[in-house]
């Protein structure tokens, strides 16, 4: 599922993750925001991998795209890339490849 599907549950979960990150930042003003984000990402990756395990039936059509660890990793990376590219934070005015007129 991706955000283009505009599923209200998807949107709610994504909003809550952002809110949780902001809560951690507010509660820990001296903390490194990158560490908080990396910790959240690690937990999200573990949860995503847990929820995308194939079933016990090796011929299951529903699980075919997730049949191996490498296939699951590729699906995860594709989904992460899509989410990143759709984010309003993907490009920064301080990116090295930003042109100046």
Backbone torsions as a table, in degrees:
resi	resn	phi	psi	omega
1	UNK	NA	142.8	174.9
2	UNK	-130.0	169.9	-175.6
3	UNK	-65.8	-19.9	178.0
4	UNK	-64.4	-24.9	177.8
5	UNK	-70.8	-18.1	177.2
6	UNK	51.3	48.7	175.9
7	UNK	-79.4	126.3	-178.8
8	UNK	-58.2	-36.0	178.7
9	UNK	-66.6	-43.9	176.7
10	UNK	-55.6	-49.5	-178.6
11	UNK	-62.4	-41.1	-180.0
12	UNK	-63.5	-45.6	180.0
13	UNK	-62.9	-45.9	179.7
14	UNK	-60.3	-43.7	178.4
15	UNK	-62.0	-39.6	-179.5
16	UNK	-67.8	-35.7	178.0
17	UNK	-64.7	-43.4	177.5
18	UNK	-62.3	-44.1	179.0
19	UNK	-61.6	-39.4	178.5
20	UNK	-63.2	-43.1	176.6
21	UNK	-59.5	-43.0	178.1
22	UNK	-64.9	-36.3	176.3
23	UNK	-62.4	-44.2	177.9
24	UNK	-61.5	-42.1	178.5
25	UNK	-63.6	-43.4	179.4
26	UNK	-65.3	-39.6	-177.6
27	UNK	-77.0	-19.3	-176.9
28	UNK	-132.1	70.7	-174.1
29	UNK	-60.9	-22.0	179.7
30	UNK	-89.4	-6.8	-176.1
31	UNK	-71.9	154.0	175.5
32	UNK	-81.2	117.9	-178.3
33	UNK	-58.2	-34.9	179.2
34	UNK	-65.2	-37.0	178.0
35	UNK	-65.4	-42.5	178.1
36	UNK	-61.8	-48.0	-179.4
37	UNK	-62.0	-41.4	179.9
38	UNK	-66.6	-37.8	176.5
39	UNK	-64.9	-41.1	177.9
40	UNK	-65.6	-43.2	179.2
41	UNK	-60.7	-42.7	178.6
42	UNK	-59.0	-46.1	178.4
43	UNK	-63.4	-40.6	179.6
44	UNK	-64.9	-42.2	178.8
45	UNK	-61.9	-45.9	179.3
46	UNK	-60.2	-44.2	-179.7
47	UNK	-65.4	-42.1	180.0
48	UNK	-61.5	-47.0	179.6
49	UNK	-62.9	-40.0	178.2
50	UNK	-60.7	-43.9	-175.6
51	UNK	-79.1	-11.8	-178.4
52	UNK	-109.2	23.9	176.4
53	UNK	-73.0	141.6	177.9
54	UNK	-71.9	157.8	177.1
55	UNK	-75.6	179.6	-176.3
56	UNK	-75.5	-12.5	-178.0
57	UNK	-86.8	107.8	-177.1
58	UNK	-63.7	-17.6	179.9
59	UNK	-102.6	12.4	-178.9
60	UNK	-65.8	121.0	-179.7
61	UNK	-68.4	-33.8	-179.4
62	UNK	-65.4	-29.1	-177.4
63	UNK	-97.3	-0.1	-173.1
64	UNK	-55.8	-38.3	-178.7
65	UNK	-76.5	-8.2	-178.4
66	UNK	-123.4	24.3	-170.3
67	UNK	-71.7	-18.7	179.0
68	UNK	-132.8	161.9	177.6
69	UNK	-59.2	-41.0	-179.2
70	UNK	-65.1	-38.1	178.3
71	UNK	-66.9	-40.6	177.5
72	UNK	-64.5	-42.6	178.5
73	UNK	-60.8	-42.6	179.4
74	UNK	-63.7	-41.2	176.9
75	UNK	-61.6	-42.9	178.7
76	UNK	-62.4	-46.7	179.9
77	UNK	-64.0	-40.2	177.9
78	UNK	-62.4	-44.5	-179.5
79	UNK	-66.3	-40.3	178.6
80	UNK	-65.2	-42.2	178.8
81	UNK	-61.5	-44.8	-179.8
82	UNK	-61.5	-44.9	178.6
83	UNK	-62.9	-41.5	179.8
84	UNK	-64.2	-46.2	-177.3
85	UNK	-66.7	-27.1	178.4
86	UNK	-83.3	-12.2	-176.4
87	UNK	-73.3	142.0	175.5
88	UNK	-70.7	-10.8	178.3
89	UNK	-96.5	2.1	-177.1
90	UNK	-59.6	-48.0	177.5
91	UNK	-99.0	141.3	179.0
92	UNK	-121.7	145.5	176.4
93	UNK	-64.5	-11.6	-179.5
94	UNK	-102.6	5.7	175.4
95	UNK	-58.8	142.4	-178.5
96	UNK	-63.9	-26.4	-176.8
97	UNK	-95.0	15.7	177.9
98	UNK	-82.2	129.7	179.4
99	UNK	-81.6	151.0	176.1
100	UNK	-120.8	131.8	180.0
101	UNK	-97.9	NA	NA
